[in-house]
């Protein structure tokens, strides 16, 4: 039995190589169909991996509050203009502050961790090198919420969080720039007018520039982190009322940095139950609005929900690509069936001769079925090469992340073989049912 199958397979190969051009044209539909499947799966897998990477960057179950600096007109609109025609004073907001954080923790249930952040631009000096950079005032919860780990040293101790201790934790990029990959723990670095003792170095966080921009987050490798009390006492506390606050609405006399009246630039709150994210955000918005005198000088975002919506959109796009790729394979299968039917009509006399020499119907079916499957597999092999090349080209030129996985290649081969089997079966059966006497009489 095995010898008969191998003999039929040999005849199938002879039939294919006897008409190489026709076989290649027949395989074109499979080639482009398989290439489309490979490219589609690569784009879909790359997009999903990109979203998962972004999820890791933002953490889970987080609500982000960002401060917004409003001018006088915006504050009037934000308060509904209730004081414009009255004799009372203009609307006023103290801005986002640590008191807001305390109030929110008391009012909103299910809050696991809170990370207030202050972002300060400064100059960084060490060993004669000077660079512009950022100092981030925060707490240890910041590192937990952002999944940042230490490469060496320690995070802040409780004693560091009080009294404005001059200590800091630096990102890996700061170590590379100023310490030439040496261990900087215990050494000092100057930020603005303050000398800080380095107590820890973060592990390098690998993230694409596109991901950082899409999520609106900083490059953690390039910042210096200090206790929030240190940022407020040694650098700048914007909550202190001064002369600039009397001119807050005067754009001509106060620049953008001086006009920022928020003590905090950002607050991240982690909710214990993901189902309560939206409800917690709504309650948080109402509490802040009341505390800020009905002035909405903040933005509230739920990055996880935004990414989930982005993932749904991407999944829909992937389904569209899958349908297009499926249509391409269907067209390729129909092409194989048409060519094989034409081949049967051309080779009726050959079929008659084989039948007269003792070939059975199953032998004829095997011969033509093997031809269809061989054409499909060759087309699938070329299609895989073309699809992988297309995925790399798309990633390089269009800057779209693509990942070609082994299972997508195996799936493509399986689909190609299935197409050859399904669409080659009908022509093979049609060849097998030919009457050998009539076949021998045909020209």
Residue pairs with C-beta under 8 A, 6 or more apart in sequence:
4 363
4 366
5 366
8 363
8 366
8 367
8 370
9 366
9 370
11 367
12 366
12 367
12 368
12 369
12 370
12 371
12 374
13 370
13 374
15 343
15 347
15 367
15 371
16 23
16 371
16 374
16 375
17 23
19 343
22 339
22 343
23 375
23 378
25 339
26 335
26 336
26 339
26 340
26 375
26 379
27 332
27 375
27 376
27 378
27 379
27 382
28 332
28 335
28 379
29 328
29 329
29 331
29 332
29 333
29 334
29 335
29 336
29 379
30 329
30 332
30 333
30 336
30 375
30 376
30 379
30 380
30 383
30 416
30 419
30 420
31 332
31 379
31 380
31 382
31 383
31 386
32 328
32 332
32 383
32 386
33 325
33 328
33 329
33 330
33 331
33 332
33 383
33 415
33 419
34 329
34 379
34 380
34 383
34 384
34 386
34 387
34 412
34 415
34 416
35 383
35 384
35 386
35 387
35 390
36 321
36 324
36 325
36 328
36 329
36 387
37 322
37 325
37 329
37 383
37 387
37 408
37 411
37 412
37 415
38 383
38 384
38 386
38 387
38 388
38 390
38 391
38 404
38 408
38 409
38 412
39 387
39 390
39 391
39 394
39 402
40 318
40 321
40 322
40 324
40 325
41 404
41 405
41 408
41 411
42 387
42 388
42 391
42 394
42 402
42 403
42 404
42 405
42 408
43 318
43 321
43 391
43 394
43 400
43 402
44 314
44 318
44 321
45 402
45 403
45 404
45 405
45 408
46 395
46 400
46 401
46 402
46 403
47 314
47 317
47 318
47 400
47 401
48 311
48 314
49 401
49 403
50 208
50 211
50 401
51 307
51 310
51 311
51 314
53 207
53 208
53 211
54 211
54 214
54 215
54 307
55 304
55 307
56 147
57 146
57 205
57 207
57 211
57 212
57 215
57 217
58 146
58 215
58 217
58 303
58 304
58 307
59 145
59 146
59 147
59 268
59 270
60 270
60 274
60 304
61 112
61 270
61 271
61 272
61 273
61 274
61 277
61 304
62 145
62 268
62 269
62 270
62 271
62 302
62 303
62 304
63 268
63 269
63 270
63 271
63 277
63 280
63 281
63 284
63 300
63 301
63 302
64 266
64 267
64 268
64 300
64 301
64 302
64 303
65 96
65 266
65 267
65 268
65 269
65 284
65 288
65 298
65 299
65 300
66 265
66 266
66 298
66 299
66 300
66 301
67 95
67 96
67 260
67 262
67 264
67 265
67 266
67 297
67 298
68 296
68 297
68 298
68 299
69 256
69 259
69 260
69 261
69 262
69 297
70 78
70 93
70 295
70 297
71 249
71 251
71 259
72 90
72 248
72 249
74 297
75 90
75 91
75 92
75 93
75 249
75 295
75 297
76 83
76 84
76 90
76 91
78 91
78 294
78 295
78 296
78 297
79 91
79 293
79 294
79 295
80 294
82 91
82 294
83 89
83 90
83 91
90 249
91 293
91 294
91 295
92 293
92 295
93 261
93 292
93 293
93 295
93 297
94 239
94 261
94 292
95 238
95 239
95 261
95 262
95 263
95 264
95 292
95 297
96 262
96 263
96 264
96 265
96 267
96 288
96 297
96 298
97 239
97 262
97 263
97 264
98 116
98 228
98 263
98 264
100 264
100 267
100 288
100 291
101 114
101 116
101 264
101 267
103 287
103 291
104 111
104 114
104 267
104 269
104 284
104 287
104 288
105 111
105 114
107 283
107 287
108 269
108 280
108 283
108 284
108 287
110 271
110 272
110 273
110 276
110 280
111 269
111 270
111 271
111 272
111 280
112 270
112 271
112 272
113 141
113 144
113 145
113 269
113 270
114 141
114 267
114 268
114 269
114 270
115 138
115 139
115 141
115 142
115 144
115 145
115 267
115 268
115 269
116 138
116 139
116 228
116 264
116 266
116 267
117 136
117 137
117 138
117 142
117 264
117 265
117 266
117 267
117 268
118 136
118 137
118 138
118 228
118 231
118 232
118 263
118 264
118 265
119 134
119 135
119 136
119 218
119 265
119 266
120 134
120 135
120 136
120 137
120 231
120 235
120 236
121 132
121 133
121 134
121 257
122 132
122 133
122 134
122 135
122 191
122 192
122 235
123 130
123 131
123 132
123 133
123 191
123 192
124 130
124 131
124 132
124 133
124 174
124 178
124 189
124 190
124 191
124 224
125 189
125 190
125 191
126 178
126 179
126 187
126 188
126 189
126 190
127 178
129 177
129 178
131 177
131 178
133 174
133 191
133 222
133 223
133 224
134 218
134 222
134 223
134 224
135 168
135 191
135 192
135 223
135 224
135 225
135 226
135 231
135 235
136 142
136 218
136 223
136 224
136 225
136 226
136 231
137 225
137 226
137 227
137 228
137 229
137 230
137 231
137 232
137 235
138 225
138 226
138 227
138 228
139 156
139 161
139 227
139 228
140 155
140 156
142 148
142 225
142 268
143 149
143 155
143 169
143 202
143 225
145 268
145 270
146 220
148 202
148 203
148 205
148 220
149 202
149 203
150 169
150 200
150 201
150 202
150 203
151 172
151 201
151 202
151 203
151 204
152 183
152 185
152 200
152 201
153 169
153 185
153 198
153 199
153 200
153 201
154 199
154 200
155 169
155 199
155 200
156 167
156 169
156 199
156 227
159 165
160 167
160 199
160 227
160 230
161 227
161 228
161 229
162 229
163 229
163 233
164 227
164 229
164 230
164 232
164 233
164 234
165 227
165 229
165 230
166 194
166 195
166 196
166 197
166 230
166 234
167 196
167 197
167 198
167 199
167 226
167 227
167 230
168 189
168 191
168 196
168 197
168 198
168 199
168 224
168 225
168 226
168 230
169 198
169 199
169 200
169 201
169 202
169 224
169 225
169 226
170 184
170 189
170 198
170 200
170 201
170 202
170 223
170 224
170 225
171 201
171 202
171 205
171 219
171 220
171 221
171 222
171 223
171 224
171 225
172 201
172 202
172 203
172 204
172 205
172 221
173 204
173 219
173 221
173 222
174 189
174 221
174 222
174 223
174 224
175 181
175 182
175 184
175 201
178 184
178 189
179 187
183 201
184 198
184 201
185 198
185 199
185 200
185 201
186 197
186 198
186 199
187 197
187 198
188 195
188 196
188 197
188 198
189 195
189 196
189 198
189 224
190 196
191 224
191 226
191 235
192 235
194 234
194 235
196 224
196 226
196 230
202 220
202 221
204 221
205 219
205 220
205 221
207 219
210 399
212 218
212 219
215 303
226 234
226 235
232 239
232 263
237 263
238 260
238 261
238 262
238 263
239 261
239 263
244 254
244 258
244 259
245 261
247 253
247 254
248 254
248 259
248 261
251 259
262 297
269 280
269 284
271 277
271 280
274 304
277 302
277 304
277 305
278 302
278 305
281 300
281 302
284 300
285 300
288 298
288 300
289 295
289 296
292 298
329 415
329 416
329 419
332 379
332 419
333 419
333 420
333 422
333 423
334 423
336 372
336 375
336 376
336 419
336 420
336 423
336 424
337 423
337 424
337 426
337 427
340 368
340 371
340 372
340 423
340 424
340 427
340 428
341 426
341 427
341 430
343 368
343 371
343 427
344 351
344 368
344 427
344 430
344 431
344 434
347 431
348 434
348 439
348 442
349 439
349 440
349 442
349 443
351 364
351 431
351 434
351 436
351 439
352 434
352 436
352 437
352 438
352 439
352 440
352 441
352 442
353 439
353 440
354 363
354 364
354 367
355 364
355 434
355 436
355 439
356 436
356 440
361 432
361 433
362 432
364 428
364 431
364 432
364 434
365 425
365 428
365 429
365 431
365 432
366 428
367 428
367 431
368 424
368 427
368 428
368 431
368 432
369 421
369 424
369 425
369 428
371 424
372 420
372 421
372 423
372 424
372 425
372 427
372 428
373 417
373 420
373 421
373 424
374 420
375 420
376 416
376 417
376 419
376 420
376 421
376 424
377 413
377 416
377 417
377 420
379 416
380 412
380 413
380 415
380 416
380 417
381 413
383 412
383 416
384 409
384 412
384 413
387 404
387 412
388 404
388 409
391 402
391 404
392 402
392 404
394 400
394 402
395 401
395 402
